[in-house]
Amino acid sequence: MRLMNTVTIPPDQVAIKALQSKLVSVLQPILPEHALLWEPEDTIPYECDGLAAYRRMPLAVALPETEDQVAQILKICYTMKIPVVPRGSGTGLSGGAMPIAQGLVLSLAKLKKIISIDPFTRTAVIQPGVRNLAISEAVAHLGLYYAPDPSSQIACSIGGNVNENSGGVHCLKYGLTLHNILKVRGLLMNGEVVEFGSLAPDCPGLDLLAVMIGSEGMLAVVTEVTVKLIAKPKLARVIMASFDDIEKGGNAVAAIIAAGIIPAGLEMMDKATTRAVEEFVHAGYDLDAQAILLCESDGTPEEVAEEIERMTAVLEKSGASGIQISKDEAERLKFWSGRKNAFPAAGRLAPDYYCMDGTIPRRNIATLLKRIQGMEKKYGLACLNVFHAGDGNMHPLILFNGADQEEWHRAEDFGTEILEACVELDGTITGEHGVGIEKINSMCVQFGEGERESFWGVKDAFDPERLLNPDKAIPTLHRCAEYGRMRISGGILPHPELERF
């Protein structure tokens, strides 16, 4: 008698499979066949967002095509007490769209219609899956555009921008997502329709639009956004200023703002970054400089000429070793191409990179850069520094090899120390990437118990069952206590239930 080999499935896996089967069976009647995924080979592309260091498989992935389908999905999950993770284009860098192990990923990628464009009020009503850059492309013939321009604008969605309050290289003058959105329509976890903001300059009641934008998918699922459009400037020119000392470059940023100048863009890169991007896109950067600043002016030709002259004077007084002004639009775009491609350029230097997102007062930029240089030696890892200098939003790129677990842990420690330094220098742990799962431990450093309880209070007002993206952004009291013990002993508290690389 020949015995067949048998595989024993753990009891917890049996329960998970049963839950998955039940969820799929109730979702199938409301979604097209191609809009519901549950087999591992289909759901694996959704196991992480742009922060690939942390991964987790969901029960299933739903890709609704209408708001009504979104509402039905949420009602079903609410009844079944299944957590839901809203997802846009998956370009986020904090793990905000990473799945819950026994939850559903709700992708809004198929809701990608531009519903209406009004050139008279300079507004557009769009669905959350519309790409950031697609908005400007759709209104270019009207001489208008959408101002926030994150580096991922060719791929990131407006729904994700709303959830993370994304910025971009022109956020200094034109603001973040918060300053360019008039109204957001969404659905609560129970499927109820809610609206935040209005087309009027003000609306009655609490200013909940500001609460919704940057809430990382924890309060409501975005289904429609009304954005502001602005007129394209008649002219834009950019100064590329070189510095032989990174501290001089950092101090020049503060000097420009102190002079009463608000450039359209004010970005800084250190020598390691300029070399990496120059080899990648050939933007014409000064490779001998320890740091370069890109300072853009836009407006009428007269306004631009005056501002360029004023900025040049400030940069020279601040010790710039070289100044080059774009001659035409092609050269302006060429200068910006390097900054926009800093992240992919970093990917050519090492198997992996870890992008941080701390923000500090402009006066402390030079101090933080000096500290990061010391951390490079301490952890034995290289770091490229590129950031929105105008508002102090730093994006250090720590280079490492993810195949080496010990090296990855050093990269984590490196990043944690950078964020702690930001808090110490009167800054914050995130500027535009969000907290997600990546910075949840660092929330324990910046905010006390009372503050964190207040955050939970806001969360519970919208989602009392805590089913929308529940394990992100706000740490529990127990977690912060554990984190404190680990930091005292010199360790790092790992993120639970995650597969690394």
C-alpha positions as CSV (number, residue, x, y, z in Angstrom):
1,M,0.0,0.0,0.0
2,R,1.5,3.3,-1.1
3,L,0.9,6.2,1.3
4,M,0.4,9.7,-0.2
5,N,2.4,12.6,1.2
6,T,0.1,15.1,3.1
7,V,0.7,18.7,4.0
8,T,-0.7,19.9,7.3
9,I,-2.0,23.5,7.0
10,P,-1.7,25.4,10.3
11,P,-5.0,26.2,12.0
12,D,-4.5,30.0,11.6
13,Q,-4.0,29.6,7.8
14,V,-7.1,27.5,7.6
15,A,-9.1,30.4,9.2
16,I,-7.5,33.0,7.0
17,K,-8.3,30.9,3.9
18,A,-11.9,30.6,5.1
19,L,-12.1,34.3,5.6
20,Q,-10.7,35.0,2.2
21,S,-13.2,32.7,0.5
22,K,-16.1,34.3,2.3
23,L,-14.9,37.8,1.4
24,V,-14.4,37.0,-2.3
25,S,-17.8,35.3,-2.5
26,V,-19.6,38.4,-1.3
27,L,-17.5,40.8,-3.4
28,Q,-17.8,38.9,-6.7
29,P,-21.5,39.9,-7.4
30,I,-20.7,43.6,-7.3
31,L,-17.4,43.7,-9.2
32,P,-16.4,42.7,-12.7
33,E,-14.2,39.5,-12.8
34,H,-11.1,41.5,-13.6
35,A,-11.6,43.9,-10.7
36,L,-11.2,41.4,-7.9
37,L,-7.9,39.7,-7.2
38,W,-7.1,37.1,-4.6
39,E,-4.6,34.5,-6.0
40,P,-1.0,35.2,-4.8
41,E,0.3,35.7,-8.3
42,D,-2.2,38.4,-8.8
43,T,-2.0,40.2,-5.5
44,I,1.8,40.2,-5.0
45,P,2.2,43.5,-6.9
46,Y,0.2,45.1,-4.1
47,E,2.3,43.7,-1.2
48,C,4.0,47.1,-0.8
49,D,4.1,50.6,-2.1
50,G,7.2,52.6,-3.0
51,L,8.8,51.6,0.3
52,A,9.7,48.0,-0.8
53,A,11.6,47.2,2.4
54,Y,8.3,46.3,4.1
55,R,5.9,43.9,2.5
56,R,2.8,42.0,3.4
57,M,0.2,40.0,1.4
58,P,-3.5,41.0,1.6
59,L,-6.5,38.8,1.6
60,A,-7.7,40.3,-1.7
61,V,-7.4,43.4,-3.9
62,A,-10.5,45.2,-5.1
63,L,-10.3,47.6,-8.1
64,P,-13.8,49.3,-8.3
65,E,-14.7,51.4,-11.3
66,T,-17.5,53.5,-9.7
67,E,-18.1,55.3,-6.5
68,D,-21.1,53.1,-5.9
69,Q,-18.9,50.0,-6.1
70,V,-16.5,51.6,-3.5
71,A,-19.5,52.2,-1.2
72,Q,-20.7,48.6,-1.5
73,I,-17.2,47.2,-0.8
74,L,-16.8,49.4,2.3
75,K,-20.2,48.4,3.6
76,I,-19.4,44.7,3.2
77,C,-16.0,45.0,4.9
78,Y,-17.6,47.1,7.7
79,T,-20.1,44.4,8.4
80,M,-17.5,41.7,8.3
81,K,-15.0,43.8,10.3
82,I,-12.3,43.4,7.7
83,P,-9.7,46.2,7.6
84,V,-9.4,48.2,4.4
85,V,-6.2,49.8,3.0
86,P,-7.0,52.5,0.3
87,R,-4.3,52.6,-2.4
88,G,-3.6,55.0,-5.2
89,S,-0.7,54.5,-7.7
90,G,1.5,52.8,-5.1
91,T,4.2,55.5,-5.3
92,G,4.2,56.4,-1.6
93,L,7.4,56.1,0.3
94,S,6.3,55.5,3.9
95,G,4.5,52.1,3.6
96,G,1.1,53.9,3.9
97,A,-0.5,51.6,1.3
98,M,1.1,48.4,2.6
99,P,-1.7,45.8,3.1
100,I,-3.1,44.5,6.4
101,A,-2.5,40.7,6.7
102,Q,-6.2,39.8,7.0
103,G,-7.5,42.9,5.2
104,L,-8.5,44.2,1.7
105,V,-6.5,46.5,-0.5
106,L,-8.9,49.0,-2.1
107,S,-7.3,50.3,-5.2
108,L,-8.8,53.5,-6.7
109,A,-6.6,53.3,-9.8
110,K,-9.6,52.7,-12.1
111,L,-11.4,55.9,-11.0
112,K,-9.4,58.1,-13.3
113,K,-11.9,60.4,-15.0
114,I,-11.5,64.2,-15.2
115,I,-15.2,65.0,-14.5
116,S,-15.2,68.7,-15.4
117,I,-12.9,71.6,-16.1
118,D,-14.1,75.2,-15.5
119,P,-11.6,77.8,-16.9
120,F,-13.7,80.7,-15.5
121,T,-13.4,79.6,-11.9
122,R,-10.1,77.9,-12.6
123,T,-11.1,74.6,-11.1
124,A,-11.3,71.0,-12.1
125,V,-13.2,68.1,-10.6
126,I,-11.4,64.8,-10.9
127,Q,-11.5,61.3,-9.6
128,P,-8.7,60.0,-7.3
129,G,-7.0,57.8,-9.8
130,V,-6.1,60.7,-12.1
131,R,-2.3,61.2,-12.4
132,N,-0.9,64.4,-11.0
133,L,0.7,65.4,-14.3
134,A,-2.4,64.5,-16.3
135,I,-4.3,67.4,-14.7
136,S,-1.8,69.9,-16.1
137,E,-1.8,68.2,-19.4
138,A,-5.6,68.3,-19.7
139,V,-5.7,72.1,-19.1
140,A,-2.5,73.2,-20.8
141,H,-4.5,74.5,-23.9
142,L,-6.3,76.9,-21.5
143,G,-3.0,78.4,-20.3
144,L,-3.5,76.8,-16.9
145,Y,-1.9,74.1,-14.7
146,Y,-2.0,72.3,-11.3
147,A,0.9,73.6,-9.2
148,P,1.9,70.8,-6.8
149,D,4.6,68.8,-8.6
150,P,6.1,65.9,-6.6
151,S,9.0,64.1,-8.3
152,S,6.7,61.2,-9.0
153,Q,4.1,63.4,-10.7
154,I,4.3,61.4,-13.9
155,A,2.8,58.4,-12.0
156,C,1.4,59.4,-8.6
157,S,-2.4,60.0,-8.3
158,I,-4.3,62.9,-6.9
159,G,-6.0,60.7,-4.4
160,G,-2.6,59.7,-3.0
161,N,-1.5,63.3,-3.0
162,V,-4.5,64.2,-0.9
163,N,-3.8,61.4,1.6
164,E,-0.1,62.4,2.0
165,N,-0.4,66.2,1.4
166,S,2.3,66.0,-1.3
167,G,4.4,68.9,-2.2
168,G,7.1,69.2,-4.9
169,V,9.8,71.5,-6.1
170,H,7.5,74.5,-6.4
171,C,5.7,74.1,-3.1
172,L,7.6,77.1,-1.5
173,K,5.7,79.6,-3.6
174,Y,2.5,77.7,-4.6
175,G,2.0,75.5,-1.5
176,L,1.3,71.9,-0.8
177,T,-1.7,69.8,-1.9
178,L,-3.6,71.4,1.1
179,H,-3.3,74.8,-0.5
180,N,-4.4,73.7,-3.9
181,I,-7.6,71.7,-3.1
182,L,-11.0,73.3,-2.6
183,K,-13.1,70.2,-1.9
184,V,-12.9,66.5,-1.3
185,R,-15.7,64.0,-1.5
186,G,-15.2,60.6,0.1
187,L,-16.8,57.6,1.9
188,L,-16.5,56.6,5.5
189,M,-15.8,53.0,6.4
190,N,-19.5,52.3,6.6
191,G,-20.1,53.6,3.1
192,E,-21.5,56.9,4.1
193,V,-20.8,59.8,1.7
194,V,-19.0,62.8,3.3
195,E,-17.7,66.1,1.8
196,F,-15.0,68.3,3.0
197,G,-14.5,72.0,2.0
198,S,-16.5,73.9,-0.6
199,L,-16.2,76.1,-3.7
200,A,-16.8,79.1,-1.5
201,P,-13.9,81.0,0.2
202,D,-15.1,79.5,3.5
203,C,-17.7,77.0,4.6
204,P,-19.7,76.7,7.7
205,G,-18.6,74.4,10.6
206,L,-15.2,73.0,11.4
207,D,-12.4,73.2,8.8
208,L,-12.3,69.4,8.2
209,L,-10.7,69.7,4.8
210,A,-7.4,70.4,6.5
211,V,-8.0,67.3,8.7
212,M,-8.7,65.1,5.7
213,I,-5.7,66.2,3.6
214,G,-2.7,64.3,4.9
215,S,-4.8,61.8,6.9
216,E,-3.1,58.8,5.1
217,G,-6.3,57.0,4.3
218,M,-7.2,56.6,7.9
219,L,-10.4,58.7,8.0
220,A,-12.2,58.3,4.6
221,V,-11.7,56.9,1.1
222,V,-11.3,59.7,-1.4
223,T,-13.6,59.4,-4.5
224,E,-13.6,63.0,-5.9
225,V,-11.3,66.0,-5.7
226,T,-11.9,69.6,-6.7
227,V,-8.5,71.2,-7.4
228,K,-7.4,74.8,-8.0
229,L,-5.8,75.7,-11.3
230,I,-3.5,78.6,-11.8
231,A,-2.3,80.5,-14.9
232,K,1.0,79.4,-16.4
233,P,3.6,82.2,-15.9
234,K,4.7,84.0,-18.9
235,L,8.4,83.3,-18.1
236,A,10.4,81.2,-15.8
237,R,14.2,81.2,-15.3
238,V,16.4,79.3,-12.9
239,I,19.7,80.1,-11.2
240,M,22.2,77.3,-10.6
241,A,24.5,78.5,-7.8
242,S,27.6,76.5,-6.8
243,F,29.1,76.5,-3.3
244,D,32.5,75.2,-2.3
245,D,31.2,74.5,1.2
246,I,27.9,72.8,2.0
247,E,27.4,75.0,5.1
248,K,27.5,78.1,2.9
249,G,24.9,76.6,0.6
250,G,22.6,75.9,3.6
251,N,23.0,79.4,5.0
252,A,22.3,80.9,1.5
253,V,18.8,79.3,1.6
254,A,18.0,81.2,4.8
255,A,19.5,84.4,3.4
256,I,17.2,84.3,0.3
257,I,14.1,84.0,2.4
258,A,15.4,86.6,4.9
259,A,15.7,89.0,2.0
260,G,12.0,88.8,1.4
261,I,12.3,86.7,-1.7
262,I,10.0,83.8,-2.3
263,P,11.3,81.8,-5.3
264,A,9.1,79.6,-7.3
265,G,11.5,76.8,-6.5
266,L,14.5,76.5,-4.1
267,E,16.2,73.1,-4.1
268,M,19.6,72.0,-2.9
269,M,21.8,69.0,-3.7
270,D,25.1,68.0,-2.2
271,K,28.2,66.9,-4.2
272,A,27.4,63.2,-4.1
273,T,23.9,63.8,-5.5
274,T,25.0,66.1,-8.3
275,R,27.6,63.6,-9.4
276,A,25.0,60.8,-9.4
277,V,22.4,62.7,-11.4
278,E,24.9,64.2,-13.8
279,E,26.0,60.8,-14.8
280,F,22.3,59.8,-15.2
281,V,20.7,62.8,-17.1
282,H,23.6,65.1,-18.0
283,A,21.9,68.2,-16.6
284,G,25.1,70.4,-16.8
285,Y,25.8,70.5,-13.1
286,D,29.0,71.8,-11.5
287,L,30.7,68.6,-10.3
288,D,33.4,70.5,-8.4
289,A,30.9,72.2,-6.1
290,Q,30.2,70.8,-2.6
291,A,26.6,71.8,-3.0
292,I,24.4,73.5,-5.6
293,L,21.2,75.5,-5.3
294,L,18.5,75.7,-7.9
295,C,16.6,79.0,-7.5
296,E,13.7,79.6,-9.8
297,S,11.8,82.8,-10.5
298,D,8.6,83.0,-12.5
299,G,6.1,85.7,-13.5
300,T,6.2,88.5,-16.1
301,P,9.5,89.1,-17.8
302,E,10.0,92.3,-15.7
303,E,9.2,90.5,-12.5
304,V,11.6,87.6,-13.3
305,A,14.4,90.0,-14.3
306,E,14.1,91.9,-11.0
307,E,13.9,88.8,-8.8
308,I,16.8,87.0,-10.6
309,E,19.0,90.1,-10.0
310,R,18.0,90.2,-6.3
311,M,18.7,86.5,-5.8
312,T,22.0,86.7,-7.6
313,A,23.1,89.5,-5.2
314,V,22.1,87.4,-2.2
315,L,23.9,84.3,-3.5
316,E,27.1,86.2,-4.2
317,K,27.0,87.7,-0.8
318,S,26.5,84.3,0.7
319,G,29.7,83.0,-0.9
320,A,28.5,81.3,-4.1
321,S,31.6,80.1,-6.1
322,G,29.7,80.1,-9.4
323,I,26.4,81.3,-10.8
324,Q,24.7,80.2,-14.0
325,I,21.3,81.4,-15.2
326,S,19.2,79.4,-17.6
327,K,19.3,81.1,-21.1
328,D,16.0,79.6,-22.3
329,E,13.2,77.2,-21.5
330,A,15.2,74.1,-22.7
331,E,18.0,74.9,-20.3
332,R,15.7,75.6,-17.4
333,L,14.1,72.2,-17.9
334,K,17.5,70.6,-18.2
335,F,18.6,72.1,-14.8
336,W,15.4,70.7,-13.2
337,S,15.8,67.3,-14.9
338,G,18.6,66.4,-12.5
339,R,16.7,67.3,-9.4
340,K,13.6,65.5,-10.6
341,N,15.7,62.3,-11.3
342,A,17.7,62.3,-8.1
343,F,15.9,59.2,-6.8
344,P,16.3,57.0,-9.9
345,A,19.9,58.2,-10.1
346,A,20.5,56.9,-6.6
347,G,19.2,53.6,-7.6
348,R,22.2,53.2,-10.0
349,L,24.7,53.5,-7.2
350,A,23.5,50.7,-4.9
351,P,21.1,47.8,-4.9
352,D,18.8,49.7,-2.6
353,Y,18.3,53.2,-1.1
354,Y,16.3,54.4,1.9
355,C,14.6,57.8,1.3
356,M,14.0,59.9,4.5
357,D,11.6,62.7,4.8
358,G,12.4,64.9,7.8
359,T,11.7,68.6,7.9
360,I,13.6,71.3,9.9
361,P,13.7,75.1,10.1
362,R,15.8,76.6,7.3
363,R,18.3,78.0,9.7
364,N,19.3,74.5,10.8
365,I,19.9,73.0,7.3
366,A,23.7,73.4,7.5
367,T,23.7,71.8,11.0
368,L,21.7,68.8,10.0
369,L,23.9,68.2,6.9
370,K,27.0,68.3,9.1
371,R,25.4,65.7,11.4
372,I,24.5,63.4,8.5
373,Q,28.2,63.5,7.4
374,G,29.1,62.1,10.8
375,M,26.4,59.5,10.6
376,E,27.8,58.2,7.3
377,K,31.0,57.4,9.1
378,K,29.2,56.0,12.1
379,Y,27.1,53.5,10.1
380,G,29.5,52.9,7.2
381,L,26.9,53.9,4.6
382,A,26.9,56.6,2.0
383,C,24.1,59.2,1.9
384,L,23.0,61.5,-0.9
385,N,21.3,64.7,0.3
386,V,18.6,66.3,-1.9
387,F,15.8,68.4,-0.6
388,H,13.2,71.2,-0.9
389,A,15.5,73.7,0.7
390,G,12.9,76.5,0.7
391,D,10.7,74.8,3.3
392,G,13.4,72.7,5.0
393,N,12.0,69.3,3.7
394,M,15.0,67.0,3.7
395,H,15.3,63.9,1.6
396,P,18.5,62.1,2.5
397,L,19.0,58.9,0.4
398,I,20.8,56.2,2.4
399,L,22.5,53.7,0.1
400,F,22.7,50.0,1.2
401,N,22.3,46.4,0.1
402,G,19.0,44.9,1.1
403,A,20.3,41.4,0.6
404,D,22.5,42.0,3.6
405,Q,20.2,42.0,6.7
406,E,22.9,43.5,8.9
407,E,23.4,46.4,6.4
408,W,19.6,47.0,6.2
409,H,19.5,47.3,10.0
410,R,22.3,49.8,9.9
411,A,20.3,51.8,7.3
412,E,17.2,51.7,9.6
413,D,19.3,52.9,12.5
414,F,20.8,55.7,10.3
415,G,17.3,56.8,9.2
416,T,16.0,56.8,12.7
417,E,18.9,59.0,13.9
418,I,18.2,61.4,11.1
419,L,14.6,61.8,12.2
420,E,15.5,62.1,15.8
421,A,18.0,64.9,14.8
422,C,15.2,66.6,12.9
423,V,13.0,66.7,16.0
424,E,15.9,67.9,18.2
425,L,16.5,70.7,15.7
426,D,12.8,72.0,16.1
427,G,11.6,70.1,13.1
428,T,9.3,67.1,12.3
429,I,9.7,63.5,11.2
430,T,7.8,64.0,7.9
431,G,7.2,66.7,5.4
432,E,5.3,65.1,2.6
433,H,5.8,61.3,2.5
434,G,3.7,60.6,5.5
435,V,4.2,58.4,8.6
436,G,2.7,55.2,7.3
437,I,4.5,52.2,8.8
438,E,8.0,53.5,8.2
439,K,8.0,56.3,10.8
440,I,5.5,54.9,13.3
441,N,8.2,54.4,15.9
442,S,9.5,57.9,15.4
443,M,6.0,59.3,16.3
444,C,6.9,58.1,19.8
445,V,9.9,60.5,19.8
446,Q,8.0,63.6,18.5
447,F,4.6,63.3,20.3
448,G,3.7,62.6,23.9
449,E,1.0,60.3,25.2
450,G,-1.6,63.1,25.4
451,E,-1.0,64.1,21.8
452,R,-1.1,60.6,20.5
453,E,-4.4,60.0,22.4
454,S,-5.8,63.2,20.7
455,F,-4.8,61.7,17.3
456,W,-6.7,58.5,18.2
457,G,-9.7,60.7,19.1
458,V,-9.8,62.2,15.6
459,K,-9.4,58.8,14.1
460,D,-12.3,57.3,16.2
461,A,-14.6,60.2,15.3
462,F,-14.4,59.1,11.6
463,D,-13.7,55.4,12.0
464,P,-14.8,54.2,15.4
465,E,-14.2,50.5,14.5
466,R,-10.6,51.4,13.4
467,L,-10.9,49.5,10.1
468,L,-9.4,52.0,7.7
469,N,-5.6,51.6,7.4
470,P,-5.6,50.8,11.2
471,D,-2.0,50.0,11.8
472,K,-0.5,53.1,10.3
473,A,0.7,56.6,11.4
474,I,-0.4,56.6,15.1
475,P,1.5,54.3,17.5
476,T,-0.2,52.7,20.6
477,L,0.9,53.5,24.1
478,H,2.3,49.9,24.4
479,R,4.3,50.3,21.2
480,C,5.9,53.6,22.4
481,A,6.8,52.0,25.7
482,E,8.5,49.1,23.8
483,Y,10.2,51.6,21.5
484,G,11.6,53.6,24.5
485,R,13.1,50.4,26.0
486,M,14.7,49.4,22.7
487,R,16.3,52.8,22.1
488,I,17.7,52.9,25.6
489,S,19.3,49.5,25.0
490,G,20.6,50.6,21.6
491,G,18.2,48.5,19.5
492,I,15.4,49.1,17.0
493,L,11.8,48.0,17.6
494,P,10.9,46.0,14.5
495,H,7.6,46.5,12.6
496,P,5.3,43.6,13.4
497,E,4.2,40.9,10.9
498,L,6.4,42.2,8.1
499,E,8.5,40.5,5.6
500,R,11.7,42.4,4.9
501,F,12.9,42.3,1.3
